[in-house]
Amino acid sequence: MAKIAVLGYGTVGSGVVEVLETNKNSIEKRAGEGIEVKYVLDLRDFPGDPVQEKIVHDVDIIIQDKEIDVVVEVTEQYIFLSPRTGKPYSLEYINRLLKVFKVRYRLPIRAFSTHTFRKAFGRYVYELMGRSAEGLILLNQIFRHSNLETTRRYIGLAQEDIDKVFDSIRL
């Protein structure tokens, strides 16, 4: 079973959880294994929301859990606190750190930021869903793009890949 952690439960994060839960059977069928949203990281609590039992406030819980297979970062909030000051790191600071890691470890990645992880998640889900039209539609819902063309460009699909998806649809 694939265990998932969602970082952030705002508009996009709650949408990701909703799409995963609503389409769980279809995703599991395509993936060939079960899926479970194990954690949702947020600074807030959500009393009365079914997700409350999965809410964690410390990212280390997710990092240390070896069962987690997929981490979905969908937050613009602060999620990492400085152990020295107790204040949150900004998204800009984390992106600067990622650029330092890219240089230090000579990572062959053109653009490397928190946004890179979001796009990589999209490509991962699309592959997991068998490069299908259903996978593209699911990602469109998760990312809340206005149309499928935006989602297609966002995850970097070539036109020939799109043609294959639509050719695979059986009516």
Phi and psi in degrees as a GROMACS rama.xvg file:
@    title "Ramachandran Plot"
@    xaxis  label "Phi"
@    yaxis  label "Psi"
@TYPE xy
-81.0749  123.102  ALA-2
-99.0732  132.442  LYS-3
-119.367  140.261  ILE-4
-118.868  131.287  ALA-5
-109.199  123.817  VAL-6
-95.6875  100.895  LEU-7
112.151  136.696  GLY-8
-131.097  43.4387  TYR-9
-87.6787  -146.643  GLY-10
-59.6198  -49.8651  THR-11
-73.9996  -46.1692  VAL-12
-59.8611  -44.2988  GLY-13
-65.7954  -34.3094  SER-14
-65.7629  -39.9411  GLY-15
-61.5539  -47.9881  VAL-16
-61.1788  -43.8761  VAL-17
-62.307  -44.9608  GLU-18
-64.339  -42.6027  VAL-19
-62.8753  -41.5613  LEU-20
-71.969  -43.1228  GLU-21
-64.653  -38.2614  THR-22
-104.545  19.5661  ASN-23
-53.6851  -49.3616  LYS-24
-62.1587  -43.4563  ASN-25
-65.1477  -43.154  SER-26
-63.6827  -45.1323  ILE-27
-62.6765  -39.6004  GLU-28
-62.2886  -46.1419  LYS-29
-69.336  -38.6487  ARG-30
-76.7747  -22.4573  ALA-31
77.1051  13.9549  GLY-32
-157.11  162.399  GLU-33
-72.6544  160.392  GLY-34
-129.044  150.085  ILE-35
-147.651  127.547  GLU-36
-79.6114  107.414  VAL-37
-87.9234  -39.4041  LYS-38
-134.244  149.524  TYR-39
-130.081  117.318  VAL-40
-90.9654  126.74  LEU-41
-158.559  156.497  ASP-42
-77.4737  -20.4324  LEU-43
-100.885  163.679  ARG-44
-101.887  159.307  ASP-45
-132.536  68.9336  PHE-46
-58.0281  135.505  PRO-47
88.2615  -15.3379  GLY-48
-89.5755  134.713  ASP-49
-56.1528  -23.9525  PRO-50
-71.9356  -16.0465  VAL-51
-52.4067  -37.8213  GLN-52
-67.0868  -15.0153  GLU-53
-103.549  -5.26758  LYS-54
-69.8674  131.381  ILE-55
-128.17  152.509  VAL-56
-110.032  -4.21315  HIS-57
-121.184  114.753  ASP-58
-61.6359  -24.6708  VAL-59
-61.3982  -29.3587  ASP-60
-59.7583  -42.4871  ILE-61
-71.851  -45.4518  ILE-62
-59.7672  -39.0094  ILE-63
-84.0846  -11.4552  GLN-64
-82.6887  108.086  ASP-65
-71.3247  -12.2239  LYS-66
-77.8178  -17.5098  GLU-67
-71.4725  123.704  ILE-68
-100.154  -34.1572  ASP-69
-133.298  132.139  VAL-70
-118.253  124.812  VAL-71
-108.219  115.101  VAL-72
-97.3124  113.056  GLU-73
-135.364  31.6837  VAL-74
-116.68  147.898  THR-75
-111.802  4.94616  GLU-76
-83.6003  173.357  GLN-77
-83.7204  128.912  TYR-78
-124.014  -15.1512  ILE-79
-110.719  125.056  PHE-80
-103.534  140.135  LEU-81
-69.2143  124.892  SER-82
-66.2055  -23.5795  PRO-83
-78.3848  -46.5053  ARG-84
-103.971  -19.882  THR-85
77.7876  2.56008  GLY-86
-94.5937  152.957  LYS-87
-72.9224  145.816  PRO-88
-78.8393  142.925  TYR-89
-83.5913  161.562  SER-90
-59.2437  -39.3347  LEU-91
-62.914  -40.7976  GLU-92
-64.1915  -44.2634  TYR-93
-62.5814  -40.8801  ILE-94
-64.1008  -37.2283  ASN-95
-63.7903  -41.5285  ARG-96
-61.8759  -41.7759  LEU-97
-61.503  -38.2943  LEU-98
-65.4305  -37.5316  LYS-99
-63.3237  -44.7448  VAL-100
-62.1635  -39.0174  PHE-101
-58.5587  -45.6478  LYS-102
-70.9036  -48.3378  VAL-103
-58.6566  -42.0118  ARG-104
-101.393  10.9062  TYR-105
49.3269  49.5404  ARG-106
-74.2704  128.553  LEU-107
-81.8141  55.573  PRO-108
-119.197  127.474  ILE-109
-66.3754  -55.0591  ARG-110
-116.443  128.406  ALA-111
-135.713  107.747  PHE-112
-155.207  179.635  SER-113
-60.2374  -31.4821  THR-114
-65.789  -30.7948  HIS-115
-58.4653  -39.4836  THR-116
-66.6399  -36.4903  PHE-117
-64.8787  -44.7605  ARG-118
-66.7817  -39.8035  LYS-119
-63.1504  -37.8148  ALA-120
-58.7677  -43.8078  PHE-121
-60.1857  -45.786  GLY-122
-64.6359  -38.6656  ARG-123
-62.5967  -47.8438  TYR-124
-62.6485  -42.1521  VAL-125
-60.4766  -44.6449  TYR-126
-65.6836  -43.0561  GLU-127
-59.7614  -33.5202  LEU-128
-87.4572  15.1015  MET-129
71.921  29.1427  GLY-130
53.0066  40.8004  ARG-131
-98.8505  165.361  SER-132
-61.6763  -37.2335  ALA-133
-61.3314  -39.6298  GLU-134
-63.8503  -40.6914  GLY-135
-65.6102  -41.4414  LEU-136
-65.847  -41.4366  ILE-137
-59.3473  -46.8294  LEU-138
-64.0503  -36.9692  LEU-139
-59.0499  -40.1645  ASN-140
-70.1758  -43.5773  GLN-141
-61.1891  -47.3474  ILE-142
-80.9869  -11.3265  PHE-143
56.7956  42.0503  ARG-144
-76.3923  154.82  HIS-145
-75.5584  -22.0871  SER-146
-155.636  166.889  ASN-147
-68.0179  -30.4661  LEU-148
-61.009  -40.7313  GLU-149
-62.5713  -44.1217  THR-150
-63.9704  -42.2545  THR-151
-59.1553  -48.2515  ARG-152
-66.336  -37.5379  ARG-153
-60.5396  -42.5021  TYR-154
-91.5584  2.87232  ILE-155
80.1793  34.1663  GLY-156
-81.0728  138.185  LEU-157
-82.8201  158.582  ALA-158
-57.6882  -36.8829  GLN-159
-63.9508  -33.4915  GLU-160
-65.4155  -40.4283  ASP-161
-63.8249  -44.0606  ILE-162
-59.1649  -40.9829  ASP-163
-62.3829  -41.2108  LYS-164
-60.99  -50.4341  VAL-165
-71.0427  -30.9565  PHE-166
-67.1387  -25.2139  ASP-167
-79.4821  -11.3425  SER-168
-75.6394  126.638  ILE-169
-109.534  121.657  ARG-170
